[in-house]
Amino acid sequence: MADIVETRWWWVRHAPVTVNQGRIYGQQDLPCDTDDTEAFTGLAKMLPEDSVLVTSALRRAHQTADAIAAAGLTMPERIEFGSLNEQSFGDWQGLTHEEFGFSGTLGSSGRYWLAPAYERAPNGESFTDLIARVVPTILEVTEQHAGRDIVAVTHGGTIRAALCYALNLDPESALRFSTENLSVTRLDCVDTDEGRHWRIGFSNRNPREKHPERA
């Protein structure tokens, strides 16, 4: 039987940003609201103890990680990666959705995101640019911490990029995933003597609901 090494990624989207008054914030370094005690208690029960904690470099990711720890989860290692920051929307950041002209629904353009996956925001990034900087970090951390549980507190676009890679999707299709604030998405990297594949444990799971703890 082939040797099997499973490295489990637990992706958590940061807590809601409420200070932006509905404006597009992308890579702006804004604080988040960590007052949802029920959600953080649920996260502390759901996520694995003694995991490797990975965050983006943005304040809202660190604040969310701090709130999970305060709710009772022990995560002794914390590693920050700017490569896991949210997509930069460049000149669109600071605009309201109305000013930008985005309805937030699936319209005739076939989009769930601010722009098609291959469109680069002025002075910013495209979703495909985001994928290109996120995937090498996923591979690096997976190699360095093979067989461990990795809790990654990041952003909606970053988690979609991870799903795109794990499922080998067209980038436009990956934008259809929902990644709500404080939801959990688990992606398992399975390495055997015969190669590597990725398994999707679950996506966009609400920590307020009852689930098997740390399963």
trRosetta pair geometry for C-beta under 8 A, 3 or more apart (Angstrom, degrees):
i j d omega theta_ij theta_ji phi_ij phi_ji
2 192 4.3 56 131 -176 134 108
2 193 4.1 -138 -145 27 104 102
2 194 5.6 -67 -103 -10 163 97
3 192 6.7 161 80 -145 50 60
3 193 5.8 88 36 -40 80 97
4 190 6.5 -21 -161 -167 99 91
4 191 7.2 145 -157 79 47 52
4 192 5.2 -17 -98 -92 70 88
5 146 5.4 13 158 169 139 108
5 147 5.0 -72 -161 -71 97 89
5 190 7.6 153 79 -156 48 43
5 191 4.5 -13 60 61 98 105
5 192 7.8 -179 21 -73 68 41
6 147 6.8 71 62 -120 47 52
6 188 5.6 -14 -165 -172 102 111
6 189 7.1 150 -156 79 49 53
6 190 5.4 -10 -103 -103 79 72
6 191 7.7 -168 -75 24 33 70
7 142 5.2 134 98 -145 158 82
7 145 6.7 117 -141 104 122 77
7 146 5.4 -85 -67 -139 125 46
7 147 5.9 -42 -80 -29 78 19
7 148 6.2 19 -134 49 85 57
7 150 6.8 24 172 -5 94 114
7 188 7.2 150 76 -160 44 58
7 189 4.4 -11 60 59 98 107
7 191 7.5 35 -2 -5 102 107
8 48 7.5 89 87 -8 129 146
8 148 7.9 -117 40 112 72 40
8 149 5.0 -18 69 -115 104 71
8 150 6.9 176 90 26 51 71
8 186 6.3 -9 -173 -166 98 105
8 187 7.8 155 -158 83 52 41
8 188 5.0 -21 -106 -106 73 82
8 189 7.8 -153 -74 24 28 69
8 201 7.3 39 -146 -35 105 145
9 138 7.5 -14 -89 -143 155 99
9 142 7.8 -50 -57 -85 113 96
9 150 5.0 -23 -108 72 63 106
9 152 6.0 -3 -166 0 97 121
9 162 7.0 -134 125 -174 152 143
9 186 6.7 157 85 -154 58 52
9 187 4.6 -11 61 63 113 88
9 188 7.3 -164 23 -79 73 32
9 189 7.1 63 -15 -15 104 97
10 47 5.5 139 139 -127 160 91
10 48 6.9 174 -22 12 148 94
10 51 7.1 -23 28 -167 125 168
10 149 6.5 19 -9 -179 115 97
10 150 6.8 177 24 88 73 50
10 151 4.7 -25 71 -107 110 66
10 152 6.9 161 78 21 51 70
10 184 6.0 -20 -172 -161 88 109
10 185 7.8 148 -162 75 41 42
10 186 5.4 -14 -104 -101 63 85
11 152 5.0 -22 -108 70 64 106
11 154 6.6 -46 -155 36 91 107
11 158 7.8 -166 -154 110 122 94
11 159 4.7 134 154 -118 141 103
11 162 6.1 179 -77 61 151 157
11 184 6.8 141 75 -160 53 52
11 185 4.3 -20 63 63 111 92
11 186 7.2 -170 18 -79 77 32
11 187 6.8 34 -14 5 115 102
12 43 6.7 61 -125 -140 139 128
12 47 7.5 -27 -57 -82 131 133
12 64 6.8 -174 123 143 119 131
12 68 7.4 30 148 -66 173 149
12 151 6.6 11 -4 -175 117 91
12 152 6.9 170 24 84 71 50
12 153 4.8 -23 72 -106 108 69
12 154 7.4 122 70 23 56 59
12 182 6.8 -7 -171 -145 94 40
12 183 7.5 176 -143 85 54 37
12 184 5.5 -19 -93 -100 74 74
13 154 7.0 -48 -109 80 48 57
13 155 6.4 57 -137 -146 81 20
13 156 5.5 38 -126 -70 131 66
13 159 6.0 -69 -71 -15 93 145
13 179 5.1 135 -59 156 141 97
13 180 6.6 173 57 95 145 31
13 181 5.5 -116 111 -120 113 34
13 182 6.4 -70 76 -19 81 20
13 183 5.5 24 25 46 112 78
14 17 7.7 39 109 -43 119 90
14 32 5.4 -154 155 -61 110 164
14 58 7.8 -68 -59 94 159 115
14 60 4.4 72 174 136 153 103
14 61 5.3 -90 -81 -85 121 53
14 63 7.5 65 -156 65 109 90
14 64 4.4 -146 -136 -31 69 148
14 153 6.3 85 -80 172 73 90
14 154 7.2 -96 -33 118 92 15
14 155 6.3 -9 4 -90 109 61
14 181 6.7 -45 93 -140 51 85
14 182 7.7 -34 134 -63 18 58
15 32 4.0 132 80 144 92 129
15 33 5.6 -135 144 71 117 53
15 34 5.0 -175 0 -88 174 63
15 36 6.8 180 -136 24 112 114
15 39 7.9 134 -110 98 94 140
15 60 6.7 -139 53 -172 76 95
15 63 6.9 -83 33 106 120 105
15 64 4.9 177 -9 -96 89 99
15 67 6.8 32 -38 38 140 154
15 181 5.9 61 -154 180 27 115
15 182 5.8 37 -97 -60 60 102
16 32 6.1 142 78 -161 32 95
16 33 5.2 -17 74 43 89 107
16 181 4.5 7 -64 -139 72 174
16 182 7.9 -48 -29 -16 74 102
17 20 5.5 33 136 -3 112 117
17 25 6.0 -81 116 35 160 162
17 30 5.1 69 -146 102 127 127
17 31 7.4 140 -126 91 81 38
17 32 5.2 -69 -80 -104 62 75
17 33 7.4 159 -108 -2 18 84
17 60 6.1 -49 -76 -103 101 151
18 32 7.7 93 3 -154 78 49
18 33 4.8 31 2 -33 123 129
19 30 5.8 -165 63 -170 112 117
19 31 6.4 53 3 59 140 87
20 23 4.6 -122 163 50 98 87
20 25 4.9 -89 -106 -60 157 124
20 28 7.6 121 -104 82 124 141
20 30 5.9 -22 -59 -129 105 170
21 96 7.8 -59 116 -94 88 99
22 96 5.7 30 111 -135 101 91
22 97 6.7 -82 162 4 97 98
23 93 7.8 74 146 -177 103 50
23 94 5.6 -10 171 -158 136 25
23 95 6.3 152 -154 81 90 23
23 96 5.4 -68 -100 -83 69 53
24 89 5.6 -80 155 91 125 158
24 92 5.3 -35 99 139 156 91
24 93 5.5 -120 109 -114 93 41
24 94 6.9 -36 66 24 81 26
24 95 5.3 7 24 61 114 77
24 96 7.6 159 -10 -127 80 10
24 97 6.8 119 -52 -72 92 65
24 100 6.3 64 -27 -42 137 147
24 114 6.9 66 -125 -100 135 145
25 28 4.4 -95 -168 46 81 116
25 30 5.5 -51 -162 3 145 137
25 93 6.1 57 -145 -147 24 95
25 94 7.9 81 -99 -59 52 44
26 86 5.7 -172 -173 114 47 118
26 87 6.0 -77 -146 93 95 67
26 88 5.5 85 159 -141 127 32
26 89 3.6 -148 -70 12 147 98
26 90 7.7 -54 112 2 172 37
26 92 7.2 99 -31 83 138 95
26 93 4.7 -92 33 -88 120 110
26 121 7.9 -81 -105 33 157 171
26 124 7.1 -46 -176 -141 161 138
27 58 7.2 -140 -156 -84 59 129
27 85 5.6 48 -125 156 99 124
27 86 5.5 -164 -81 74 60 89
27 87 7.2 -114 -47 106 94 28
27 88 4.2 -20 -9 -98 136 76
27 89 7.3 177 4 15 83 67
27 93 7.0 -71 44 -84 71 150
27 124 7.9 176 9 -136 121 103
28 93 5.4 154 -38 -174 110 131
28 94 7.5 117 -63 -57 146 76
29 58 5.4 -155 -121 -141 76 82
29 59 5.2 88 178 1 90 105
29 60 7.9 -169 -163 -9 52 86
30 59 7.1 -145 87 61 19 116
30 60 6.3 17 85 -47 65 120
31 59 5.7 -56 -91 119 59 129
31 60 6.3 144 -156 -82 25 79
31 63 6.3 80 -152 -36 78 163
32 59 7.8 175 -3 111 84 84
32 60 3.9 89 -28 -140 114 100
32 63 5.4 172 45 81 97 134
32 64 6.3 3 68 -56 148 93
33 36 7.4 77 121 -18 93 91
34 40 7.0 55 -174 -63 86 139
34 63 5.7 -136 -45 153 133 102
34 64 6.6 -168 -99 -97 109 50
34 66 7.7 -26 -128 79 167 93
34 67 4.0 -151 -165 -77 130 150
36 39 4.0 18 127 22 119 118
36 40 6.3 134 92 -16 74 89
36 182 6.7 -91 79 -45 145 167
37 40 6.0 -64 -146 42 31 105
37 41 6.1 33 157 -21 68 108
37 71 7.7 157 -156 -107 62 110
38 41 5.8 -56 -148 36 27 111
38 42 6.4 29 153 -19 62 108
38 208 5.4 40 135 -117 111 100
39 42 5.6 -57 -152 37 31 114
39 43 6.4 32 151 -21 66 104
39 182 4.7 19 171 158 136 157
39 207 5.1 90 -160 74 66 115
39 208 5.6 -46 -91 -59 67 92
40 43 5.4 -46 -144 34 37 114
40 44 6.4 40 155 -21 65 102
40 67 5.0 -91 -118 146 141 101
40 68 5.9 -142 -152 -93 89 49
40 70 7.4 -3 161 73 141 90
40 71 4.1 -171 142 -58 97 146
40 182 7.7 -86 -67 -139 60 131
40 207 7.7 64 -71 112 15 147
41 44 5.8 -53 -150 34 31 112
41 45 6.6 26 153 -14 63 107
41 71 5.2 -148 -84 -164 45 122
41 72 7.5 42 -129 19 63 119
42 45 5.8 -61 -151 39 32 108
42 46 6.0 23 156 -17 69 113
42 206 7.9 -11 135 141 158 62
42 207 3.3 140 109 152 118 88
42 208 5.2 -123 -35 -81 161 32
42 209 7.5 77 -149 37 144 39
43 46 5.7 -61 -138 41 30 107
43 47 5.7 15 172 -12 70 115
43 68 5.0 -79 115 -121 129 102
43 71 6.6 86 66 70 92 152
43 73 7.1 -73 121 -26 82 143
43 182 6.7 -101 -59 -168 128 95
43 184 7.1 155 -120 -58 85 121
43 207 4.5 -21 -60 -139 68 159
44 47 6.7 -51 -124 39 20 100
44 68 5.9 167 -73 -169 78 69
44 71 3.9 -148 -36 110 137 106
44 72 4.3 86 175 61 146 89
44 73 4.1 -146 -134 -39 75 96
45 72 8.0 29 -57 79 63 124
45 207 7.9 137 52 -169 91 97
45 213 5.1 -77 165 -120 86 113
45 214 7.8 -116 160 -27 50 87
46 184 6.2 -153 124 -7 143 166
46 205 7.6 179 -162 112 154 129
46 207 5.6 -122 2 -128 143 92
46 211 6.0 39 -112 69 109 121
46 213 6.2 -117 -100 -131 38 60
46 214 6.8 157 -180 -55 30 55
47 51 6.8 -91 163 10 98 145
47 68 6.9 17 30 -174 151 132
47 73 5.6 22 76 -133 114 151
47 75 8.0 -23 130 -66 129 120
47 151 5.4 44 -163 -103 130 132
47 184 7.3 -155 -74 -116 90 142
47 214 7.1 13 117 -90 15 83
48 51 4.7 100 85 -55 98 118
48 149 4.0 -10 65 133 148 171
48 151 7.2 -162 48 -53 81 106
48 214 5.0 109 -94 -137 67 104
49 73 6.7 -148 -99 -157 63 72
49 74 5.2 31 -152 57 89 96
49 75 7.8 -140 -155 -70 40 59
49 214 7.3 -16 -2 -107 78 149
50 74 6.0 6 -59 105 61 104
50 75 7.2 176 -105 -111 13 42
50 76 6.5 6 -131 6 65 104
50 149 7.9 90 89 51 64 114
51 75 5.5 -31 61 -121 78 95
51 77 8.0 -112 115 51 43 96
51 148 6.7 129 -147 162 65 97
51 149 3.9 -74 -114 99 108 100
51 150 6.2 172 176 -96 107 16
51 151 4.7 94 103 -13 140 99
52 75 7.7 67 176 -166 7 96
52 77 4.9 -34 -128 83 65 126
52 79 6.9 -4 176 8 100 115
52 141 7.4 177 118 -172 143 108
52 145 4.9 -50 -14 -140 160 161
52 148 5.4 59 -8 132 113 142
52 149 7.1 169 22 90 73 52
52 150 4.8 -24 69 -111 103 73
52 151 7.2 177 83 26 48 68
53 65 6.0 105 -177 -151 130 128
53 75 4.0 78 -47 155 122 133
53 77 6.0 168 27 91 77 61
53 78 4.5 -25 84 -101 114 68
53 79 7.1 156 90 19 58 66
53 150 8.0 161 -89 -162 18 57
53 151 5.2 -20 -110 69 66 102
53 153 7.2 2 -168 0 92 106
54 78 7.8 163 -84 -156 24 51
54 79 5.2 -23 -108 68 71 93
54 80 7.8 151 -161 -93 56 23
54 81 6.4 0 -171 6 102 113
54 84 7.0 115 149 -24 106 168
54 141 6.1 1 -85 -130 151 156
54 150 5.9 14 -1 -178 119 102
54 151 7.0 172 28 86 71 48
54 152 4.5 -18 74 -106 108 75
54 153 7.4 172 88 23 53 64
54 154 7.8 -10 113 -50 92 104
55 61 4.2 146 -169 139 102 118
55 62 5.7 101 153 -75 162 62
55 65 5.3 -76 -77 -34 132 146
55 78 6.7 1 3 -167 110 97
55 79 7.6 165 25 82 66 45
55 80 5.5 -27 72 -108 89 70
55 81 7.5 164 84 28 40 70
55 84 7.3 -176 146 84 29 137
55 152 7.4 164 -84 -159 34 52
55 153 4.8 -14 -107 65 86 96
55 154 6.9 171 -152 -74 47 64
56 61 4.4 144 45 -18 87 163
56 80 7.3 23 139 -157 17 77
56 81 6.5 -60 -117 76 43 68
56 82 7.0 66 -170 -124 72 29
56 84 4.2 -132 -90 98 79 90
56 85 4.6 124 -166 -84 125 49
56 86 7.2 28 -144 -22 172 63
56 153 7.5 -109 9 100 76 66
56 154 4.9 100 -32 -126 107 78
56 155 6.3 12 -22 -17 153 104
56 158 6.8 -142 -67 -54 125 163
57 61 7.6 61 43 47 14 133
57 80 5.4 85 -92 173 68 113
57 81 7.0 -112 -40 96 86 25
57 82 4.1 0 -13 -92 138 72
57 84 7.7 135 -8 59 70 80
57 85 5.8 -36 39 -68 90 106
58 61 5.1 92 69 4 81 104
58 62 7.5 -161 97 -2 43 88
58 85 5.6 109 -30 -126 109 90
58 86 6.9 -1 -16 3 158 95
58 155 7.5 46 40 -57 143 122
59 62 5.8 -63 -152 41 37 107
59 63 6.0 36 155 -20 73 108
60 63 5.6 -49 -140 38 33 113
60 64 6.3 37 157 -21 63 105
61 64 5.8 -55 -150 35 29 111
61 65 6.4 28 153 -17 64 107
61 84 7.8 102 -116 110 166 112
61 153 4.8 141 -165 118 84 95
61 154 5.9 9 -114 -104 128 34
61 155 7.2 -70 -72 -47 110 82
62 65 5.6 -54 -146 38 33 112
62 66 6.2 37 153 -22 66 105
62 80 7.8 -8 -77 -100 107 116
62 153 7.8 139 -71 97 25 132
63 66 5.6 -52 -148 35 31 114
63 67 6.4 30 154 -19 64 106
64 67 5.8 -55 -149 36 31 110
64 68 6.6 33 152 -20 65 103
64 153 5.1 -178 92 -172 116 131
64 182 7.5 -159 -146 -93 121 77
65 68 5.7 -51 -149 33 33 112
65 69 6.5 32 153 -16 64 105
65 75 7.5 -92 -169 68 100 147
65 78 6.9 108 156 -126 150 122
65 151 7.9 133 -122 120 97 117
65 153 4.6 -156 -65 24 94 161
66 69 5.7 -57 -152 38 32 111
66 70 6.2 33 151 -20 66 107
67 70 5.5 -50 -143 37 34 114
67 71 6.5 37 153 -23 63 103
68 71 5.7 -56 -153 32 32 112
68 73 5.2 -28 152 40 89 130
68 75 7.6 29 106 -1 114 133
68 151 7.9 -157 122 161 160 148
68 153 7.4 -152 1 -83 141 137
69 72 7.9 177 179 34 30 14
69 73 5.8 -90 -102 69 42 78
69 74 7.5 74 -138 -101 83 28
69 75 6.2 -101 -90 31 100 99
75 78 6.8 82 123 -69 106 84
75 151 6.1 -76 -116 42 142 136
79 141 7.5 170 84 -113 146 114
81 84 4.5 74 88 0 105 105
81 137 5.1 107 179 -146 156 143
81 141 7.9 -86 -43 -54 149 125
82 85 5.6 -9 -172 -24 57 114
83 133 4.8 -146 -155 159 90 97
83 134 6.4 162 149 -94 90 40
83 136 7.2 -75 177 71 156 96
83 137 4.5 165 94 -46 133 137
84 134 6.2 83 -108 -122 59 85
84 137 6.0 -122 -56 102 91 161
84 152 6.9 -130 -153 -169 151 112
84 154 4.8 -95 162 -114 111 127
84 155 7.6 152 153 16 76 95
84 158 5.3 62 -171 -143 72 145
85 88 7.6 33 117 -52 120 84
85 154 7.9 -146 -102 -154 15 95
85 155 7.0 30 178 1 36 141
85 158 7.4 175 98 -67 16 126
86 130 8.0 -29 175 -126 37 130
86 154 7.7 155 -65 168 67 83
86 155 3.7 -118 -81 160 90 170
86 156 7.2 34 -122 43 108 71
86 157 5.2 97 -153 38 72 117
86 158 6.3 -93 -95 -27 49 99
87 121 7.9 117 150 0 105 128
87 124 7.4 67 157 165 82 113
87 125 5.3 -134 -162 79 82 117
87 126 7.9 -63 -153 131 125 15
87 127 6.2 -40 -100 -98 150 56
87 129 7.5 108 -135 76 94 97
87 130 4.4 -56 -90 -72 93 136
87 155 7.9 -154 3 114 65 138
87 157 4.2 -90 -11 151 104 170
87 158 8.0 -167 -31 -51 72 64
88 93 7.6 -56 -167 -39 65 131
88 121 6.9 -143 115 59 68 129
88 124 4.2 -156 119 -150 87 87
88 125 4.6 92 52 4 86 102
89 92 4.2 -74 153 67 108 110
89 93 5.0 135 76 -54 97 82
89 114 6.3 20 -121 69 129 165
89 121 4.6 169 -160 -96 49 172
89 124 5.0 -1 175 -153 11 167
89 125 7.7 -65 -71 45 33 73
90 93 6.6 173 80 -2 18 99
90 120 8.0 58 -10 159 144 76
90 121 4.0 173 29 119 112 107
90 122 5.1 -165 120 85 139 50
90 123 3.8 145 -156 82 117 70
90 124 2.4 -122 -26 -33 98 98
90 125 7.3 158 -34 3 101 51
91 121 6.7 -170 36 161 71 96
91 122 4.2 -17 19 84 125 108
91 123 5.2 90 -35 39 89 113
91 124 6.9 -127 9 -20 60 108
92 95 5.5 -72 -169 26 58 125
92 100 5.8 54 -153 -111 104 124
92 114 6.6 120 145 170 161 148
92 121 5.3 -91 5 -150 116 126
92 122 7.4 123 -29 40 81 86
92 124 6.9 -56 23 -5 96 155
93 124 7.5 140 -19 -85 104 136
95 99 4.3 -132 -168 88 96 120
95 100 4.7 113 120 -55 133 92
96 99 4.5 98 52 5 80 100
96 100 6.9 -150 92 -1 43 86
97 100 5.5 -56 -145 43 34 110
97 102 4.9 -86 -162 68 88 92
97 103 7.7 126 156 -95 117 10
97 104 6.2 13 -174 -47 154 105
98 101 7.4 39 180 -73 30 34
100 114 7.0 -46 159 -150 149 107
102 114 5.7 -64 -87 -131 160 66
103 107 5.8 96 40 -50 132 129
106 110 6.7 7 -165 -140 91 33
106 111 7.0 176 -127 68 58 34
106 112 6.0 -20 -81 -76 85 76
107 110 7.6 -85 77 -28 50 26
107 111 7.0 -14 43 44 83 81
109 116 7.3 -120 167 -59 112 95
110 172 7.8 28 124 176 113 124
111 114 7.8 -65 158 86 134 9
111 115 7.1 -62 -145 -163 151 10
111 116 6.2 -101 -93 -75 119 59
111 175 7.1 -30 -155 120 68 145
112 175 5.1 168 59 138 101 94
112 176 5.5 128 1 -105 147 49
113 116 7.7 130 69 -95 110 14
113 117 7.3 85 45 -75 149 62
113 127 6.4 18 151 -62 170 136
113 157 7.9 83 -132 -103 124 97
113 175 4.4 -76 -26 -159 120 132
114 121 7.6 17 106 -80 132 116
115 119 4.1 -108 157 78 122 125
115 121 6.6 177 6 -70 150 79
115 126 7.3 -96 97 -129 122 75
115 127 7.7 -171 79 -19 85 99
116 119 4.6 90 59 -7 83 109
116 172 6.4 -20 -160 -106 82 107
117 126 6.6 75 156 166 44 103
117 127 4.2 -76 -143 63 67 126
117 128 5.6 85 152 -42 90 88
117 170 7.8 166 36 149 163 76
117 171 3.7 149 176 120 152 111
117 172 4.5 -125 -4 -73 126 61
117 174 7.5 86 -104 50 137 96
117 175 6.0 -147 -73 -31 98 127
118 126 5.6 10 -167 -175 23 150
118 127 7.6 -56 -50 49 29 88
118 128 5.5 22 -103 -7 59 134
118 171 7.1 119 -54 76 74 137
118 172 7.8 -39 -14 -60 87 97
119 126 5.6 156 77 -116 29 106
120 124 6.6 175 175 83 74 69
120 125 6.1 -70 -140 -169 84 22
120 126 4.2 -68 -79 -43 63 94
120 129 6.5 70 -108 -22 99 134
121 124 3.2 -8 80 61 111 127
121 125 6.4 9 31 47 97 36
121 126 7.3 168 -5 -74 66 49
125 129 3.9 -133 -163 83 100 138
125 130 5.8 111 134 -51 137 79
126 129 4.7 111 51 -1 70 99
126 130 7.3 -125 101 -3 46 84
127 130 5.3 -48 -155 31 40 117
127 131 6.6 45 147 -21 67 99
127 157 6.7 -135 -123 -154 86 109
127 160 7.5 -48 -156 106 119 126
127 161 7.3 -165 -177 -81 81 92
127 171 5.6 150 108 173 114 121
127 174 7.8 175 158 78 134 111
127 175 6.4 -51 -127 -74 169 114
128 131 5.5 -44 -148 31 39 115
128 132 6.5 43 152 -24 64 103
128 171 5.2 -57 -81 -90 84 172
129 132 5.6 -55 -152 33 33 115
129 133 6.8 15 157 -7 65 105
130 133 6.4 -68 -153 41 30 97
130 134 6.0 22 157 -18 69 115
130 157 5.5 -64 -174 151 165 117
130 158 7.1 -122 176 -88 116 54
130 161 5.2 -126 125 -75 100 138
131 134 5.9 -63 -138 40 28 107
131 135 6.0 28 170 -27 68 110
131 161 4.5 -169 -96 -144 64 102
131 164 5.8 -65 -111 84 126 141
131 165 6.7 159 -157 -54 100 97
131 171 6.2 -109 -26 -108 150 116
132 135 6.8 -44 -135 25 20 108
133 136 7.0 -55 -160 31 33 104
133 137 7.4 27 152 -10 61 111
134 137 6.0 -71 -164 40 39 109
134 138 6.4 39 148 -23 75 106
134 158 5.7 165 -111 -145 137 76
134 161 4.2 91 49 119 156 142
134 162 6.5 -104 148 -60 132 71
134 165 7.6 -146 100 -22 105 137
135 138 5.5 -51 -148 32 37 114
135 139 6.4 33 157 -16 68 104
135 161 7.1 -120 -49 157 78 105
135 165 5.0 156 -106 -96 107 147
136 139 5.7 -56 -148 39 34 110
136 140 6.1 37 154 -22 68 107
137 140 5.5 -51 -142 36 34 114
137 141 6.1 27 162 -13 67 107
138 141 6.3 -61 -146 41 25 103
138 142 6.1 27 156 -21 62 113
138 162 6.2 147 -89 -118 142 92
138 165 6.6 151 56 84 160 159
139 142 5.7 -56 -143 37 28 114
139 143 6.4 27 158 -18 63 106
140 143 6.0 -61 -153 35 27 107
140 144 6.3 15 156 -12 65 112
141 144 5.8 -59 -141 42 32 107
141 145 5.9 -17 173 24 70 112
141 150 6.2 101 147 -134 123 155
142 145 7.0 -79 -131 58 17 76
142 146 6.5 54 162 -85 60 70
142 150 7.8 -93 -87 -9 59 155
142 189 5.2 19 -142 37 132 171
143 146 6.3 -8 -150 -48 26 103
145 148 4.2 -62 166 37 98 133
145 150 6.0 114 97 -74 141 112
146 191 7.0 -31 -149 22 119 146
152 158 7.9 -133 145 131 121 126
152 162 7.9 134 84 -68 155 159
154 158 4.1 -83 144 84 133 148
154 159 6.3 160 81 -48 111 81
155 158 4.5 90 56 8 82 108
155 159 6.9 -154 89 -7 40 87
156 159 6.0 -58 -148 36 27 107
156 160 6.5 27 155 -16 64 107
156 179 4.2 157 -135 83 77 120
157 160 5.6 -54 -148 38 34 113
157 161 6.4 39 151 -23 66 103
158 161 5.6 -52 -152 32 32 114
158 162 6.7 33 149 -19 64 102
159 162 5.6 -48 -151 33 37 113
159 163 6.5 37 150 -17 65 103
159 177 7.6 -124 117 111 96 135
159 179 4.6 143 76 -128 135 150
159 185 5.5 115 -168 35 122 143
160 163 5.6 -53 -148 38 34 112
160 164 6.3 42 151 -26 65 103
160 174 5.1 122 174 148 90 99
160 175 6.1 50 -175 -101 147 44
160 177 5.3 174 -112 57 87 118
160 179 6.2 -117 -49 -17 85 138
161 164 5.5 -49 -148 30 32 117
161 165 6.6 29 154 -15 63 103
161 174 7.2 87 -93 143 28 148
162 165 5.9 -56 -152 37 32 108
162 166 6.2 26 155 -16 67 110
162 185 7.6 142 85 104 125 131
162 187 6.0 -150 150 1 113 158
163 166 5.8 -56 -138 40 31 108
163 167 5.9 5 169 4 67 115
163 169 7.2 3 129 14 79 136
163 174 5.6 154 93 -148 98 103
163 177 5.4 50 78 -30 167 165
163 185 6.9 -60 -67 168 110 149
163 187 7.2 -151 -90 -76 58 132
163 200 7.7 50 -132 -110 88 119
163 203 7.0 55 -105 -116 134 127
164 167 6.7 -73 -141 51 18 92
164 169 4.8 -100 -140 58 62 103
164 171 5.7 30 -147 -110 146 58
164 173 7.8 135 -117 76 88 80
164 174 3.5 -25 -82 -87 98 160
165 168 7.4 16 -175 -73 29 45
165 198 7.8 103 116 -26 76 166
166 187 4.8 -110 -90 -149 161 131
166 198 3.8 -134 -156 137 87 157
166 200 6.6 123 127 -74 133 87
167 174 7.5 160 58 -97 119 97
167 198 7.2 -99 -58 88 43 126
167 200 6.9 15 -73 -54 103 126
169 173 4.7 -124 178 81 115 115
169 174 4.7 138 91 -60 136 92
170 173 4.6 84 65 5 88 108
170 174 7.3 -159 89 -13 46 85
171 174 5.5 -53 -150 28 38 115
171 175 7.1 45 154 -28 65 96
172 175 6.0 -48 -164 18 37 114
173 176 6.1 -44 -175 10 48 115
174 177 6.3 -27 -177 1 56 111
177 203 6.3 -91 -153 178 116 139
177 204 7.0 -173 176 -41 89 120
178 183 7.8 55 125 26 87 173
178 203 7.9 115 63 140 72 105
178 204 4.9 52 92 -111 89 157
179 183 6.1 -156 -164 64 51 127
179 185 6.8 -47 -117 -30 97 133
179 203 8.0 -75 -89 -179 75 90
179 204 5.9 -123 -101 -92 41 93
180 183 4.4 90 61 -27 80 126
180 204 6.0 81 12 -155 89 97
180 206 7.3 -2 71 -91 136 83
182 206 8.0 49 103 -143 92 56
182 207 5.9 -86 151 18 101 121
183 204 4.6 -9 169 -152 150 50
183 205 5.9 139 -167 57 83 38
183 206 6.1 -41 -109 -83 85 47
183 207 7.3 -167 -117 -19 34 83
184 202 7.5 44 103 89 87 106
184 204 7.9 120 61 -146 37 7
184 205 4.7 -36 62 60 87 100
184 207 6.3 88 -15 -65 112 94
185 202 6.9 -137 -136 101 47 60
185 203 4.7 20 -124 -129 99 58
185 204 6.2 22 -75 -38 96 45
185 205 7.2 158 -76 8 43 84
186 200 7.6 119 88 -171 65 48
186 201 3.4 -31 94 57 116 129
186 202 5.5 42 33 41 100 73
186 203 8.0 -124 32 -69 56 45
186 205 7.8 2 -7 5 95 131
187 198 5.9 -10 -177 -171 99 113
187 199 7.5 151 -163 77 51 47
187 200 6.2 -25 -109 -109 69 57
187 201 6.9 -133 -71 10 20 90
188 198 6.8 148 78 -161 51 58
188 199 4.3 -17 63 61 107 97
188 200 7.8 -152 22 -69 82 12
188 201 5.7 92 -23 -44 105 102
189 196 6.6 -11 -174 -166 90 109
189 198 5.8 -28 -100 -103 58 77
190 196 6.9 152 82 -155 52 57
190 197 5.4 -15 62 65 102 75
190 198 7.2 166 17 -99 82 23
190 199 5.8 48 -18 -10 122 110
191 195 7.8 -117 -145 132 57 28
191 196 5.0 -18 -103 -101 71 87
192 195 6.4 5 62 51 85 45
192 196 7.6 171 24 -82 63 40
200 203 6.5 -16 -177 -43 117 103
202 205 5.0 45 125 -50 129 122
205 209 7.4 -112 -180 52 82 117
205 211 6.6 31 179 -65 133 159
206 209 4.8 77 84 -2 101 106
211 215 7.5 -123 149 18 91 118
212 215 3.7 31 112 -31 121 138
